[in-house]
Every structure is written in C-alpha cells, then in structure tokens.
Amino acid sequence: EPSDEFNKVFRSKGDYSQRAKLCQDICLENDILKVAFDDKGNVSSIFDKRTGREVLEKPSRSIIIDENEHDTWSHGKNHFNKEIGEFELISIEKLESNVIRETVKVCLSYGKSELTQYYTLHKGESFVRVKAKLNWNEKHKMLKFAFPIKTDAPTSLYEIPFGTLERPCNGEEEPALNWAMVGDNGNGLAVLNDSKYSYSANGNEIALTGIRSPIYCDHGLKRSTESNYTDQGICEFTYALMPATTKDVASVTKRALQLNTPLTAIMENHHNGTLPTTYQGIAINQENIVLSAFKKAEDGDGFVIRAYECAGKAVSCEINCMKLGCFSVDFTPFEAKTLRIQNGKIKEVLFTEYDLND
C-alpha cells in the first residue's frame, strides 16, 4: 500500500512540485550506477559512473499500442507503433536500502490493468533488475517498455543463437534471445529478458514488448464478442537494464545468461563436508567464449564441451576443466565448437560427437 507520505502528496490536488520532488528523492545507487525516477514513475536517468555519462536521452515509457487492425499473427504488419496511452503512476516507494541492494517499487495503472515493477540494484552489479507483476485485461492492445538512448548514431544489436545480428533502427518488430541493445561505441543500453523475446528499435529508442492481446486464431475477418483473447490476467516476468556499448557484447551476453540462470538455494542442515566453501568446475580465460554445454559423451567414453565465440572476435583461450585437464582452443568469430575430452586430451568433433573425418 502507498505510504502516508505518498498519499499526502499524491492525493492532494495540484501540488505537482511536491509530487515531483518526492519521486526525484527516490533513487537507486551503488558504486557503478545511479538510477532516478520522474513524477510518472518512469526511469528518468541511468547515470554510469564508470564513463561519467548519462545513458537516457529522455525518461522511459510504458506504452500502450492499439493493434485492433492486427490479426493473431500480425500477418503483413511489421510495425507496432499506434500509441494510444501510457501507464499512469499510482505509487512509488523505496522498499530496501542496505549494503546488499536497493529496491524501488512502482505501481501503475491503465484502463482495467495494473502493473507493479520492482527495480533492484545490487552492490557491485552494472545492471538494474526489474521484476514485473502485471494484471493485464486489455484487448487488441500491446504493452511496450521503451527507453530512449543518448546517442546520435544508434546501432541496434540482437542476440541470436551463437551470435548477434545488427538490424536497422527502423521501428520494425524483431525477435531476439536473451537481450537486445541500442547504442554506439561510446554509449548505449542493453535490455535483458528472461521470457520476452520481441523488441523494436526506432531511431535511438529501444522497446521491449511485454505483452499483447489479440483474439485466439483471428484472421481479422469476423470477430465475436464471445471470442477469447490471449494473455489475459496475471503474469510475471523479469527484465534488466544494462548500460553497455556495441563493444560490450561479451559482458552483456554473460549478464543475460546470469539473469536467466539464477543460483538455486537448497536448505540443508549443518554437517561436516569435504568440499571447499567456493568451487569452480570449469574456467575459461576469455570473456567472449561462452560455455553452452558440458556433459558426458553419449557413448559413455569421456566428456563433451560445447562452446562458442559471442562477440565476433577471433581468440585463443584456455578451457580449464580442473581434474579433466586444461586445454588451449582457438575460435574464429562467432564459431561454435563441440569438443570431446578423453584420457586427458581434447579434440574437436561433430555436433553428433562423431570424429570430423567420419
């Protein structure tokens, strides 16, 4: 529930100076980033202390798009740009502020829908996690989270399987895996996601598609009041805002993987153990080499590693598998390799784990 201080300011009539000040006084900050909010509950500033640069040109927006003219699959329509409104602020408050993390809770509404977002900045992290809880009850509408970036020469990059793809910043809806970004080689913003794989980049603005609600199996020919609509009701998802440039693909890729594979905590009672308090099973000494699989070979003889180069740069790396051995492997740009470890030796094999010459 909104605090007494919030109610006193926001329920009063006309005093927007107090409302703006209350929002501006609420921020997230660690030794890397400082994030501020405006009187609409939008992110108004992401300041990167490492570069001394402001990432955003203007505040973010939670935009409502009218897609009444689209069918379920949006056949023949590549743009979702008919803006008809934005979510409006209900409340904003600082929930946590300690040595581990800071969290700001923002509650918004539009029509019959409500959106609550928890912005969290951990100590030492270079990205802001946003946990969204959405009660969506709109029809033929789409929700986009839009972020205008401070850049005069925007480039958009999208993660694809084992690499990235640059696309024009023309506003078209495009797919991506764990992240997409808009920026240049000096400033930019990557938007990471855990379950939302559609973006658009229009000029210097990147937008993550949060939800859309067409009719099930609708070709736009005949619609009924009894039709069922997609994605109605409550849903939860997480995305993250990471200041990054087009030179930071490797670090963005790894942070996105971290967002999608959080640590699993298992409760256990106290007992003596044989393992050290910290442990690393595999170590790779180059940031742009990503481990995508480690498993026992299908025939039971040895182990298989699958890794790829994610930033478009040729590199030689060491893959240290601890007790299995430490191996030197060369990668060309965006190359994916399947490697088999047997008797302390490593060799490249086919994806099927057969020898290259078989």
Secondary structure, DSSP 8 states (H G I E B T S, - for coil): ---HHHHHHHSSSS-HHHHHHHHHT-EEE-SSEEEEE-TTS-EEEEEETTTTEE-BSS--EEEEEE-TT--TT-TT--B---EEEE-EEEEEEEEEESSSEEEEEEEEEETTEEEEEEEEEETT-SSEEEEEEEEE--SSEEEEEEEEB--SS-EEEEEETTEEEEE-SEEEEEE-SSEEEEE-SS-EEEEEESS--EEEEETTEEEEEEEE--BTT--SS---TT--BSS-EEEEEEEEEEE--TT-HHHHHHHHHHHHS------------SS-SS--S-EES-TTEEEEEEEE-TTSSSEEEEEEE-SS--EEEEEE-GGG-EEEEEE-TT-EEEEEEETTEEEEE-TTSSBTT-
